[in-house]
Amino acid sequence: MCQLPFQPLESLATRIPTLQKRIVRIISQELRNEQSGLMGAPHG
């Protein structure tokens, strides 16, 4: 995972739409991983 350098709020505000899409994608991916883990179906 690549870590972003800490951004001041002004520049962060311009990135919020992109960050939101990223966060939603990451969260949904984590939820899918949790669900498949809870179902006890190890794949990989």
PDBQT receptor file of N, H, CA, C and O in Angstrom, charges set to zero:
ATOM      1  N   MET A   1       0.844  -1.195   0.000  1.00  0.00    +0.000 N 
ATOM      2  CA  MET A   1       0.000   0.000   0.000  1.00  0.00    +0.000 C 
ATOM      3  C   MET A   1       0.881   1.247   0.000  1.00  0.00    +0.000 C 
ATOM      4  O   MET A   1       1.865   1.318   0.736  1.00  0.00    +0.000 OA
ATOM      5  N   CYS A   2       0.528   2.218  -0.819  1.00  0.00    +0.000 N 
ATOM      6  H   CYS A   2      -0.271   2.161  -1.417  1.00  0.00    +0.000 HD
ATOM      7  CA  CYS A   2       1.296   3.452  -0.845  1.00  0.00    +0.000 C 
ATOM      8  C   CYS A   2       0.610   4.466   0.060  1.00  0.00    +0.000 C 
ATOM      9  O   CYS A   2      -0.607   4.643  -0.001  1.00  0.00    +0.000 OA
ATOM     10  N   GLN A   3       1.385   5.118   0.884  1.00  0.00    +0.000 N 
ATOM     11  H   GLN A   3       2.374   4.974   0.934  1.00  0.00    +0.000 HD
ATOM     12  CA  GLN A   3       0.822   6.087   1.809  1.00  0.00    +0.000 C 
ATOM     13  C   GLN A   3       0.927   7.484   1.221  1.00  0.00    +0.000 C 
ATOM     14  O   GLN A   3       1.962   7.863   0.674  1.00  0.00    +0.000 OA
ATOM     15  N   LEU A   4      -0.155   8.245   1.340  1.00  0.00    +0.000 N 
ATOM     16  H   LEU A   4      -0.996   7.937   1.784  1.00  0.00    +0.000 HD
ATOM     17  CA  LEU A   4      -0.142   9.607   0.839  1.00  0.00    +0.000 C 
ATOM     18  C   LEU A   4       0.529  10.516   1.855  1.00  0.00    +0.000 C 
ATOM     19  O   LEU A   4       0.333  10.339   3.058  1.00  0.00    +0.000 OA
ATOM     20  N   PRO A   5       1.311  11.481   1.403  1.00  0.00    +0.000 N 
ATOM     21  CA  PRO A   5       1.856  12.486   2.322  1.00  0.00    +0.000 C 
ATOM     22  C   PRO A   5       0.721  13.310   2.914  1.00  0.00    +0.000 C 
ATOM     23  O   PRO A   5      -0.313  13.518   2.279  1.00  0.00    +0.000 OA
ATOM     24  N   PHE A   6       0.929  13.766   4.118  1.00  0.00    +0.000 N 
ATOM     25  H   PHE A   6       1.769  13.597   4.634  1.00  0.00    +0.000 HD
ATOM     26  CA  PHE A   6      -0.145  14.504   4.796  1.00  0.00    +0.000 C 
ATOM     27  C   PHE A   6      -0.432  15.804   4.058  1.00  0.00    +0.000 C 
ATOM     28  O   PHE A   6       0.482  16.577   3.772  1.00  0.00    +0.000 OA
ATOM     29  N   GLN A   7      -1.702  16.043   3.751  1.00  0.00    +0.000 N 
ATOM     30  H   GLN A   7      -2.444  15.415   3.984  1.00  0.00    +0.000 HD
ATOM     31  CA  GLN A   7      -2.074  17.207   2.957  1.00  0.00    +0.000 C 
ATOM     32  C   GLN A   7      -2.752  18.255   3.843  1.00  0.00    +0.000 C 
ATOM     33  O   GLN A   7      -3.508  17.903   4.749  1.00  0.00    +0.000 OA
ATOM     34  N   PRO A   8      -2.488  19.535   3.587  1.00  0.00    +0.000 N 
ATOM     35  CA  PRO A   8      -3.254  20.594   4.250  1.00  0.00    +0.000 C 
ATOM     36  C   PRO A   8      -4.716  20.533   3.812  1.00  0.00    +0.000 C 
ATOM     37  O   PRO A   8      -5.035  20.055   2.723  1.00  0.00    +0.000 OA
ATOM     38  N   LEU A   9      -5.589  21.024   4.679  1.00  0.00    +0.000 N 
ATOM     39  H   LEU A   9      -5.330  21.412   5.563  1.00  0.00    +0.000 HD
ATOM     40  CA  LEU A   9      -7.025  20.877   4.422  1.00  0.00    +0.000 C 
ATOM     41  C   LEU A   9      -7.448  21.520   3.115  1.00  0.00    +0.000 C 
ATOM     42  O   LEU A   9      -8.350  21.018   2.444  1.00  0.00    +0.000 OA
ATOM     43  N   GLU A  10      -6.809  22.627   2.740  1.00  0.00    +0.000 N 
ATOM     44  H   GLU A  10      -6.077  23.035   3.285  1.00  0.00    +0.000 HD
ATOM     45  CA  GLU A  10      -7.238  23.311   1.515  1.00  0.00    +0.000 C 
ATOM     46  C   GLU A  10      -7.086  22.396   0.304  1.00  0.00    +0.000 C 
ATOM     47  O   GLU A  10      -8.011  22.267  -0.499  1.00  0.00    +0.000 OA
ATOM     48  N   SER A  11      -5.931  21.765   0.172  1.00  0.00    +0.000 N 
ATOM     49  H   SER A  11      -5.180  21.869   0.824  1.00  0.00    +0.000 HD
ATOM     50  CA  SER A  11      -5.731  20.888  -0.981  1.00  0.00    +0.000 C 
ATOM     51  C   SER A  11      -6.526  19.603  -0.807  1.00  0.00    +0.000 C 
ATOM     52  O   SER A  11      -6.932  18.979  -1.787  1.00  0.00    +0.000 OA
ATOM     53  N   LEU A  12      -6.745  19.210   0.440  1.00  0.00    +0.000 N 
ATOM     54  H   LEU A  12      -6.414  19.717   1.236  1.00  0.00    +0.000 HD
ATOM     55  CA  LEU A  12      -7.521  18.001   0.689  1.00  0.00    +0.000 C 
ATOM     56  C   LEU A  12      -8.963  18.196   0.223  1.00  0.00    +0.000 C 
ATOM     57  O   LEU A  12      -9.582  17.269  -0.298  1.00  0.00    +0.000 OA
ATOM     58  N   ALA A  13      -9.492  19.403   0.411  1.00  0.00    +0.000 N 
ATOM     59  H   ALA A  13      -8.989  20.156   0.834  1.00  0.00    +0.000 HD
ATOM     60  CA  ALA A  13     -10.879  19.671   0.034  1.00  0.00    +0.000 C 
ATOM     61  C   ALA A  13     -11.096  19.458  -1.457  1.00  0.00    +0.000 C 
ATOM     62  O   ALA A  13     -12.180  19.051  -1.874  1.00  0.00    +0.000 OA
ATOM     63  N   THR A  14     -10.077  19.729  -2.262  1.00  0.00    +0.000 N 
ATOM     64  H   THR A  14      -9.196  20.060  -1.923  1.00  0.00    +0.000 HD
ATOM     65  CA  THR A  14     -10.237  19.550  -3.703  1.00  0.00    +0.000 C 
ATOM     66  C   THR A  14     -10.205  18.077  -4.069  1.00  0.00    +0.000 C 
ATOM     67  O   THR A  14     -10.614  17.699  -5.167  1.00  0.00    +0.000 OA
ATOM     68  N   ARG A  15      -9.721  17.241  -3.153  1.00  0.00    +0.000 N 
ATOM     69  H   ARG A  15      -9.389  17.548  -2.261  1.00  0.00    +0.000 HD
ATOM     70  CA  ARG A  15      -9.583  15.822  -3.475  1.00  0.00    +0.000 C 
ATOM     71  C   ARG A  15     -10.710  14.994  -2.880  1.00  0.00    +0.000 C 
ATOM     72  O   ARG A  15     -10.767  13.783  -3.096  1.00  0.00    +0.000 OA
ATOM     73  N   ILE A  16     -11.610  15.630  -2.133  1.00  0.00    +0.000 N 
ATOM     74  H   ILE A  16     -11.564  16.613  -1.957  1.00  0.00    +0.000 HD
ATOM     75  CA  ILE A  16     -12.612  14.856  -1.395  1.00  0.00    +0.000 C 
ATOM     76  C   ILE A  16     -13.443  13.950  -2.301  1.00  0.00    +0.000 C 
ATOM     77  O   ILE A  16     -13.646  12.790  -1.943  1.00  0.00    +0.000 OA
ATOM     78  N   PRO A  17     -13.938  14.412  -3.459  1.00  0.00    +0.000 N 
ATOM     79  CA  PRO A  17     -14.716  13.496  -4.312  1.00  0.00    +0.000 C 
ATOM     80  C   PRO A  17     -13.945  12.240  -4.666  1.00  0.00    +0.000 C 
ATOM     81  O   PRO A  17     -14.490  11.138  -4.606  1.00  0.00    +0.000 OA
ATOM     82  N   THR A  18     -12.681  12.393  -5.036  1.00  0.00    +0.000 N 
ATOM     83  H   THR A  18     -12.238  13.288  -5.086  1.00  0.00    +0.000 HD
ATOM     84  CA  THR A  18     -11.877  11.219  -5.384  1.00  0.00    +0.000 C 
ATOM     85  C   THR A  18     -11.655  10.347  -4.165  1.00  0.00    +0.000 C 
ATOM     86  O   THR A  18     -11.736   9.122  -4.245  1.00  0.00    +0.000 OA
ATOM     87  N   LEU A  19     -11.373  10.981  -3.031  1.00  0.00    +0.000 N 
ATOM     88  H   LEU A  19     -11.307  11.977  -2.966  1.00  0.00    +0.000 HD
ATOM     89  CA  LEU A  19     -11.140  10.220  -1.806  1.00  0.00    +0.000 C 
ATOM     90  C   LEU A  19     -12.387   9.450  -1.412  1.00  0.00    +0.000 C 
ATOM     91  O   LEU A  19     -12.299   8.304  -0.972  1.00  0.00    +0.000 OA
ATOM     92  N   GLN A  20     -13.561  10.080  -1.570  1.00  0.00    +0.000 N 
ATOM     93  H   GLN A  20     -13.632  11.011  -1.927  1.00  0.00    +0.000 HD
ATOM     94  CA  GLN A  20     -14.802   9.395  -1.214  1.00  0.00    +0.000 C 
ATOM     95  C   GLN A  20     -14.974   8.135  -2.045  1.00  0.00    +0.000 C 
ATOM     96  O   GLN A  20     -15.299   7.076  -1.509  1.00  0.00    +0.000 OA
ATOM     97  N   LYS A  21     -14.760   8.240  -3.346  1.00  0.00    +0.000 N 
ATOM     98  H   LYS A  21     -14.496   9.101  -3.782  1.00  0.00    +0.000 HD
ATOM     99  CA  LYS A  21     -14.893   7.053  -4.202  1.00  0.00    +0.000 C 
ATOM    100  C   LYS A  21     -13.915   5.974  -3.756  1.00  0.00    +0.000 C 
ATOM    101  O   LYS A  21     -14.263   4.795  -3.691  1.00  0.00    +0.000 OA
ATOM    102  N   ARG A  22     -12.681   6.392  -3.449  1.00  0.00    +0.000 N 
ATOM    103  H   ARG A  22     -12.398   7.349  -3.502  1.00  0.00    +0.000 HD
ATOM    104  CA  ARG A  22     -11.671   5.437  -3.012  1.00  0.00    +0.000 C 
ATOM    105  C   ARG A  22     -12.086   4.755  -1.723  1.00  0.00    +0.000 C 
ATOM    106  O   ARG A  22     -11.996   3.534  -1.592  1.00  0.00    +0.000 OA
ATOM    107  N   ILE A  23     -12.549   5.569  -0.759  1.00  0.00    +0.000 N 
ATOM    108  H   ILE A  23     -12.623   6.561  -0.865  1.00  0.00    +0.000 HD
ATOM    109  CA  ILE A  23     -12.920   5.028   0.549  1.00  0.00    +0.000 C 
ATOM    110  C   ILE A  23     -14.087   4.067   0.410  1.00  0.00    +0.000 C 
ATOM    111  O   ILE A  23     -14.082   2.991   1.008  1.00  0.00    +0.000 OA
ATOM    112  N   VAL A  24     -15.086   4.445  -0.374  1.00  0.00    +0.000 N 
ATOM    113  H   VAL A  24     -15.090   5.319  -0.859  1.00  0.00    +0.000 HD
ATOM    114  CA  VAL A  24     -16.242   3.566  -0.575  1.00  0.00    +0.000 C 
ATOM    115  C   VAL A  24     -15.796   2.246  -1.181  1.00  0.00    +0.000 C 
ATOM    116  O   VAL A  24     -16.262   1.183  -0.771  1.00  0.00    +0.000 OA
ATOM    117  N   ARG A  25     -14.895   2.308  -2.155  1.00  0.00    +0.000 N 
ATOM    118  H   ARG A  25     -14.517   3.171  -2.489  1.00  0.00    +0.000 HD
ATOM    119  CA  ARG A  25     -14.416   1.087  -2.792  1.00  0.00    +0.000 C 
ATOM    120  C   ARG A  25     -13.652   0.224  -1.792  1.00  0.00    +0.000 C 
ATOM    121  O   ARG A  25     -13.829  -0.994  -1.753  1.00  0.00    +0.000 OA
ATOM    122  N   ILE A  26     -12.809   0.854  -0.989  1.00  0.00    +0.000 N 
ATOM    123  H   ILE A  26     -12.665   1.843  -1.021  1.00  0.00    +0.000 HD
ATOM    124  CA  ILE A  26     -12.030   0.098   0.000  1.00  0.00    +0.000 C 
ATOM    125  C   ILE A  26     -12.955  -0.532   1.030  1.00  0.00    +0.000 C 
ATOM    126  O   ILE A  26     -12.799  -1.702   1.378  1.00  0.00    +0.000 OA
ATOM    127  N   ILE A  27     -13.921   0.245   1.519  1.00  0.00    +0.000 N 
ATOM    128  H   ILE A  27     -14.048   1.196   1.236  1.00  0.00    +0.000 HD
ATOM    129  CA  ILE A  27     -14.827  -0.267   2.551  1.00  0.00    +0.000 C 
ATOM    130  C   ILE A  27     -15.648  -1.421   2.009  1.00  0.00    +0.000 C 
ATOM    131  O   ILE A  27     -15.799  -2.439   2.684  1.00  0.00    +0.000 OA
ATOM    132  N   SER A  28     -16.180  -1.282   0.803  1.00  0.00    +0.000 N 
ATOM    133  H   SER A  28     -16.058  -0.455   0.255  1.00  0.00    +0.000 HD
ATOM    134  CA  SER A  28     -16.986  -2.370   0.239  1.00  0.00    +0.000 C 
ATOM    135  C   SER A  28     -16.128  -3.613   0.039  1.00  0.00    +0.000 C 
ATOM    136  O   SER A  28     -16.602  -4.734   0.221  1.00  0.00    +0.000 OA
ATOM    137  N   GLN A  29     -14.874  -3.418  -0.331  1.00  0.00    +0.000 N 
ATOM    138  H   GLN A  29     -14.489  -2.507  -0.479  1.00  0.00    +0.000 HD
ATOM    139  CA  GLN A  29     -13.977  -4.554  -0.496  1.00  0.00    +0.000 C 
ATOM    140  C   GLN A  29     -13.741  -5.230   0.850  1.00  0.00    +0.000 C 
ATOM    141  O   GLN A  29     -13.763  -6.457   0.941  1.00  0.00    +0.000 OA
ATOM    142  N   GLU A  30     -13.514  -4.431   1.898  1.00  0.00    +0.000 N 
ATOM    143  H   GLU A  30     -13.496  -3.434   1.823  1.00  0.00    +0.000 HD
ATOM    144  CA  GLU A  30     -13.308  -4.990   3.230  1.00  0.00    +0.000 C 
ATOM    145  C   GLU A  30     -14.552  -5.753   3.681  1.00  0.00    +0.000 C 
ATOM    146  O   GLU A  30     -14.444  -6.832   4.263  1.00  0.00    +0.000 OA
ATOM    147  N   LEU A  31     -15.736  -5.191   3.413  1.00  0.00    +0.000 N 
ATOM    148  H   LEU A  31     -15.824  -4.314   2.940  1.00  0.00    +0.000 HD
ATOM    149  CA  LEU A  31     -16.969  -5.861   3.818  1.00  0.00    +0.000 C 
ATOM    150  C   LEU A  31     -17.111  -7.197   3.105  1.00  0.00    +0.000 C 
ATOM    151  O   LEU A  31     -17.507  -8.188   3.717  1.00  0.00    +0.000 OA
ATOM    152  N   ARG A  32     -16.789  -7.230   1.812  1.00  0.00    +0.000 N 
ATOM    153  H   ARG A  32     -16.467  -6.425   1.315  1.00  0.00    +0.000 HD
ATOM    154  CA  ARG A  32     -16.861  -8.502   1.092  1.00  0.00    +0.000 C 
ATOM    155  C   ARG A  32     -15.889  -9.506   1.686  1.00  0.00    +0.000 C 
ATOM    156  O   ARG A  32     -16.224 -10.681   1.832  1.00  0.00    +0.000 OA
ATOM    157  N   ASN A  33     -14.691  -9.057   2.030  1.00  0.00    +0.000 N 
ATOM    158  H   ASN A  33     -14.418  -8.102   1.911  1.00  0.00    +0.000 HD
ATOM    159  CA  ASN A  33     -13.712  -9.956   2.626  1.00  0.00    +0.000 C 
ATOM    160  C   ASN A  33     -14.230 -10.492   3.956  1.00  0.00    +0.000 C 
ATOM    161  O   ASN A  33     -14.086 -11.679   4.247  1.00  0.00    +0.000 OA
ATOM    162  N   GLU A  34     -14.835  -9.617   4.767  1.00  0.00    +0.000 N 
ATOM    163  H   GLU A  34     -14.953  -8.653   4.530  1.00  0.00    +0.000 HD
ATOM    164  CA  GLU A  34     -15.369 -10.051   6.053  1.00  0.00    +0.000 C 
ATOM    165  C   GLU A  34     -16.485 -11.063   5.857  1.00  0.00    +0.000 C 
ATOM    166  O   GLU A  34     -16.522 -12.093   6.530  1.00  0.00    +0.000 OA
ATOM    167  N   GLN A  35     -17.394 -10.771   4.936  1.00  0.00    +0.000 N 
ATOM    168  H   GLN A  35     -17.364  -9.934   4.390  1.00  0.00    +0.000 HD
ATOM    169  CA  GLN A  35     -18.523 -11.665   4.716  1.00  0.00    +0.000 C 
ATOM    170  C   GLN A  35     -18.043 -13.033   4.261  1.00  0.00    +0.000 C 
ATOM    171  O   GLN A  35     -18.512 -14.054   4.763  1.00  0.00    +0.000 OA
ATOM    172  N   SER A  36     -17.123 -13.062   3.325  1.00  0.00    +0.000 N 
ATOM    173  H   SER A  36     -16.742 -12.233   2.917  1.00  0.00    +0.000 HD
ATOM    174  CA  SER A  36     -16.634 -14.355   2.846  1.00  0.00    +0.000 C 
ATOM    175  C   SER A  36     -15.882 -15.061   3.962  1.00  0.00    +0.000 C 
ATOM    176  O   SER A  36     -15.898 -16.290   4.034  1.00  0.00    +0.000 OA
ATOM    177  N   GLY A  37     -15.223 -14.302   4.837  1.00  0.00    +0.000 N 
ATOM    178  H   GLY A  37     -15.211 -13.304   4.778  1.00  0.00    +0.000 HD
ATOM    179  CA  GLY A  37     -14.530 -14.913   5.962  1.00  0.00    +0.000 C 
ATOM    180  C   GLY A  37     -15.519 -15.485   6.964  1.00  0.00    +0.000 C 
ATOM    181  O   GLY A  37     -15.301 -16.566   7.511  1.00  0.00    +0.000 OA
ATOM    182  N   LEU A  38     -16.617 -14.751   7.208  1.00  0.00    +0.000 N 
ATOM    183  H   LEU A  38     -16.794 -13.873   6.763  1.00  0.00    +0.000 HD
ATOM    184  CA  LEU A  38     -17.614 -15.229   8.159  1.00  0.00    +0.000 C 
ATOM    185  C   LEU A  38     -18.295 -16.483   7.638  1.00  0.00    +0.000 C 
ATOM    186  O   LEU A  38     -18.643 -17.372   8.415  1.00  0.00    +0.000 OA
ATOM    187  N   MET A  39     -18.486 -16.559   6.323  1.00  0.00    +0.000 N 
ATOM    188  H   MET A  39     -18.203 -15.837   5.691  1.00  0.00    +0.000 HD
ATOM    189  CA  MET A  39     -19.142 -17.731   5.753  1.00  0.00    +0.000 C 
ATOM    190  C   MET A  39     -18.222 -18.946   5.789  1.00  0.00    +0.000 C 
ATOM    191  O   MET A  39     -18.651 -20.059   5.487  1.00  0.00    +0.000 OA
ATOM    192  N   GLY A  40     -16.982 -18.743   6.150  1.00  0.00    +0.000 N 
ATOM    193  H   GLY A  40     -16.633 -17.838   6.395  1.00  0.00    +0.000 HD
ATOM    194  CA  GLY A  40     -16.056 -19.856   6.264  1.00  0.00    +0.000 C 
ATOM    195  C   GLY A  40     -15.692 -20.436   4.920  1.00  0.00    +0.000 C 
ATOM    196  O   GLY A  40     -15.541 -21.650   4.785  1.00  0.00    +0.000 OA
ATOM    197  N   ALA A  41     -15.548 -19.572   3.910  1.00  0.00    +0.000 N 
ATOM    198  H   ALA A  41     -15.671 -18.585   4.020  1.00  0.00    +0.000 HD
ATOM    199  CA  ALA A  41     -15.169 -20.049   2.584  1.00  0.00    +0.000 C 
ATOM    200  C   ALA A  41     -13.802 -19.473   2.237  1.00  0.00    +0.000 C 
ATOM    201  O   ALA A  41     -13.722 -18.437   1.576  1.00  0.00    +0.000 OA
ATOM    202  N   PRO A  42     -12.742 -20.114   2.665  1.00  0.00    +0.000 N 
ATOM    203  CA  PRO A  42     -11.404 -19.603   2.345  1.00  0.00    +0.000 C 
ATOM    204  C   PRO A  42     -11.076 -19.823   0.881  1.00  0.00    +0.000 C 
ATOM    205  O   PRO A  42     -11.189 -20.941   0.378  1.00  0.00    +0.000 OA
ATOM    206  N   HIS A  43     -10.669 -18.758   0.188  1.00  0.00    +0.000 N 
ATOM    207  H   HIS A  43     -10.577 -17.850   0.596  1.00  0.00    +0.000 HD
ATOM    208  CA  HIS A  43     -10.273 -18.920  -1.203  1.00  0.00    +0.000 C 
ATOM    209  C   HIS A  43      -8.905 -18.286  -1.388  1.00  0.00    +0.000 C 
ATOM    210  O   HIS A  43      -8.645 -17.209  -0.851  1.00  0.00    +0.000 OA
ATOM    211  N   GLY A  44      -8.034 -18.934  -2.134  1.00  0.00    +0.000 N 
ATOM    212  H   GLY A  44      -8.245 -19.809  -2.570  1.00  0.00    +0.000 HD
ATOM    213  CA  GLY A  44      -6.705 -18.389  -2.333  1.00  0.00    +0.000 C 
ATOM    214  C   GLY A  44      -5.692 -19.328  -1.767  1.00  0.00    +0.000 C 
ATOM    215  O   GLY A  44      -4.493 -19.055  -1.831  1.00  0.00    +0.000 OA
TER     216      GLY A  44
